[in-house]
Amino acid sequence: MPVTQLVAVNLTVADIAGTAAFYRDSLGLMVGPEQMLEDPAWNSLLGLKPGARVRAADVLIGRQTIQLTAIDPPGKPYPPERASNDQWFQHFALVCRDIATVAARLKVGSPGAITRGAPVLLPPNTGSVTAFKFRDPEGHPLELISFPDGVGAPVWQGKSGTGILGYDHTAVSVRNLERSIAFYTGLLGFHVGGRSLNRGPEQDRLDGLAGCEVDVVALSPVTDATPHVELLHYRAPRGRTLAAVVAANDVASARQIHKVADLGSLIGRIESAGLKFVSPGLVTLKDGEKAVSVRDPDGHMLVLME
């Protein structure tokens, strides 16, 4: 019944062609053709109204995929006030061996950095990784991350090249850490792969904030540990909270798409826990796959597929 694999991250965008061009030209990633998703079941899965039109394009990152999705009618743009500790914050971390080269390309392509200055070398208690946070043209946060030898998932060791190798994780901001850990481990079957308390001037520079104290908890699916999910719990400074649920057609919406070993049993556990589905229960997609969608305790949407 547990989640076995993080299959993809799905982002809502307003300008699919312009955003795809950013991922292709500024990040050097391969982008597939834009296509219309003519499947009413997909609309139901995302909680969209009947008749909504959905276009999508895949961004290929090594063996992994990020999906850009444009929805008509559109929802709200990304909030103009934005920070790394906002409750709706969700990023994905792109792995580089040569982070300086990739970050330098963003100086002409990215609408705004989150990190102050150059990529930041974090302290040993965080694995001595180097990281840099920024946003795509729509406002979605992303991170570049570089692991030293012997640190990080085995899949990233021994890799060479100046470009992006893949993505290591998607990270979501949470308000109550223990509640979120219970949701992801107790209900969905993730296991805790690591935990740290990040603070100090390096973390402040990385997040573009002051006085950061953030719990970082890595949660791994039971079969494929990479990519994984990370929980970001800001003890300080406290971020903005959601005034309303982020709808699937809002640009701030990002979905984790997971494979599940026994979806029927998991649906029963979700119902027993008293949680509401985003989808109208179990949905069968045009290709025959079965799926449901739910929200975690902070409103982040998860699509669970068998």
N, C-alpha and C positions, 0 to 999 in steps of 0.2 A: 503493500500500500504506500510506501514512502516515495518522495520525489527522488528520482534517480539521476536526472541530468538537467542542467540549465541549457535549454536549446537555443534561445535567442532573447534579445532585448528589442522591444518594439516601441518606437518613438512616434508621437504625433507631431506633424510639421504642418505649417501653413503653405510654404513654398517648397514643394518637393523637388523641383528641378534645381532651384538655387541651393538648397541644403545638400542635395546630392553632389552638386559641383564642389561645395566646400570639402566634403569628405574625400572626393576624388582628387581635387587639385591641391588643397592645402595639407591633407594628410596622406596623400599618395595611395589611397585605397581603391579597390575595384568596385564599381557600382553596376548592378545589373539593370536591365531595362525597366522602365516604369510600366506597370500593368494594372488593369482594373480588377478588383476583387469582387467578382459578381457572384457572391455567395451570401444570401440572406442570413444563413446561420452564423456567419462571422459577425455580422452586425448585431445579432442577438447576443453573441458571446461577449461583445464589448459593451453591451447595454445601450446600443444606439437605437434611435427611433427607426421604424420601418421606412424604407425609401432612402436612407442615407447612402451616399455614394462613397466608396473607399478605393483610393489608388495607393499603390505600394511600390517600393523599390528596395532591393536588398543591397546592403553594403557588406562586401565580403572581406573579412579580416582573417587572413590565414585560412584555417579550417572552420572559422566561426562566422556568424552572421548577425548584423544589426539590421532591423527592418525599419524603414522610414514609411510612415503612413499619413496620407492626407485625406481628410474626411470633410465631406460636403453634406449638410451645412457645417461650417466651421464653428468652433467654440471660442473660448477666450484666448488671447495671446499670453505668452509667458509673462508673469508678473514683473512690472518694471523694477520694483524693489526686490532684490534677490540676494541670497547669501548661502554659504555652505551649510549653515545650521537651520535653514528653513525646513519645516515639517515635510514639505512636498519634494525636497531635494532628492534626486536619484541620479547617480552618474555611473559610467562604466570606465574601467581602467585599462588603457591600451598599453601593451607591453612593448618596450623598445630596448635595444641594446645600446643604441647611440641616441640618448634622449636629447642631447644638446642640438643635434642636427634636426631632429623632428620639431623641437620647440622653436628653433630659428625660423623654420618655414612658416610658423604661425604668426610671426610678426607682421606679415603682409596679408594673411588670410583670415585671422580670427578677429571677430568684432570686439573681443575683450577678454583679458586674462583675469583669472581669480587670484592666482599666486602673484605675490609681489616680487618682481625681479626674475632672476634666472631659476631653473629647476633647483629644488631644495634637497639637500642630503639630510635625511632624517636620522635621529639618534639610534644607537645599537638596539635599544629595547623595541624598536619597530622594525628591526631587521636591516638597518643601514641602507634602506632603499632610497632611490632618488625619485622625486615626483614633481609634477607640475600640473596645476588645475587651470582649466579655461572653459570657454563656452562656444558652442557652434552658433551660426547666425540666428537661429530661432531662440536661443537662450538656454538650451540644454547643457548642463555641466558635463564635462569629460575630464579625464585625468590621464596624463602620460606617466608611466611607471617603469623604472629600470631596476632589476634585481642584481646584486653582486653575486659572484660565483658562490654556489652552495646555499643560496637563499631563494625562497619561493618554490613554486611547484616544479617537479622534475621536467615537465614539458618545456619549460623555458630555459633549462640549462643546456649549454653547448650550442645555443642558437647564435647565428651571426647575421650581420646585415645592418644597414643604416635606417631601414624603415620600420614599420609597425608589424609585429609578429602575430598578434592576436589580442584578445582581451582576457584579463585574469579574473575579473569579478565585476559585479554590479553592486553598488553600495547605496543604501537607503537611510535617510535620517529617521530616527525613532525618538519618541518622547519618554517612554517607559521601557527601559532596557530589559528587565526581567520578564515583563509581559510579552515583549516581542520574541525573546529567546524561547519562551514557552510555546508561542504560536508556531514558530518555525521548526523547533525540535519536537515538541510534544504532539503537534497535530500533523505536520508535514514530514517529519522523519529526518530532517537535517541533523547533522552532528556538529558540535563546536570544534572547529579545527584550530583555533587560536584566539587569543584575547590579549589586548594591551590597553593601557591608558596613555594617550598621546597628549603631550603638553610641552610648553616651552617656546622659545622664539622661532624655532624651525616650523613648528606646527602653525604658529600665528602667520608666518609668511606664506606657507602653503595654502591656508584657507582664506587669506586676506582678511583676517579678523584679529582681535586683540584679546589676550587672556584666555586662550583656548585650553579647555580640558575636555577631551573627547574619548569615550570608550569606543574601541573598535573590536567587534566580534566577528570572526570569520565563520561562516556556516557552510558546510560542504554537503552536496548531495551524496547519497550512499554509494552510487556506482562511479560516476565521473566527478572527481573532486574539483576539477578545473574545467570551465569557469565556475565560480561559487558566488554566494551572496555575502555581503558584509553589512552589519548594522553599525550605524554611526550615532552615538548617543552623546550629545553635547551637554555636559554638566555646566559648562560656561563657555562663551556667553549663550544664553538661551535664545533660540531663534523664533521667528514668526510661526504662528500656528495656523492651521487651515480654517478659513471662515466658512468654507463649503467644500464638499467633496469635489475633487478634480475629475471632471467627466472625460471620457475617452477622446472626445474631439477637442478638448482643451490642449493647447500646445505644451503645457507643463506635464501632460500625462505620459508616463512611460510604463510599459508592462513587462514583467518577467514572464517568460514562457518556459514551462517546465514539463518534462516527461515524468509520468507517474507509473509505478509498477502495477497497481490495482486501483483503478480510478473508482470503481463501484464502491469498494470498501472505504476509500477516502471520502467520498461523497457522504456516506453514512456517518463518518466521524465528524464531518463539518456540520451536518444537520444536528447531530447529537450535541455539539458544542453551542448550538443556537445561533450560528453565523448565517448571514444572508448572502446569497449568491448575487453577483452582478448579472450573470446570465440567468435565463429562466430555467434553472436546473441544468440537467445534462443536455448538451447540444451535439448533434451529429453534423459535421462539416461535409462539404460536397465531395471531398476525397475519401470519405468514410471514417475519418478520425473522429473520436469522441472527446469532448472537452467541457470543462466548466470554468467559470471565472469567479474569483472572490477578491476581497480586499484584506490586507493585513491590518493590525490594530491602528496603524497610522494612515490608512487610506490608500496605500500603494496597491495597485492592481496586479494580481497573479492569474495567469492562464495556465490551467492544469490539463494536460493532454495524455491520452493513453495510446 
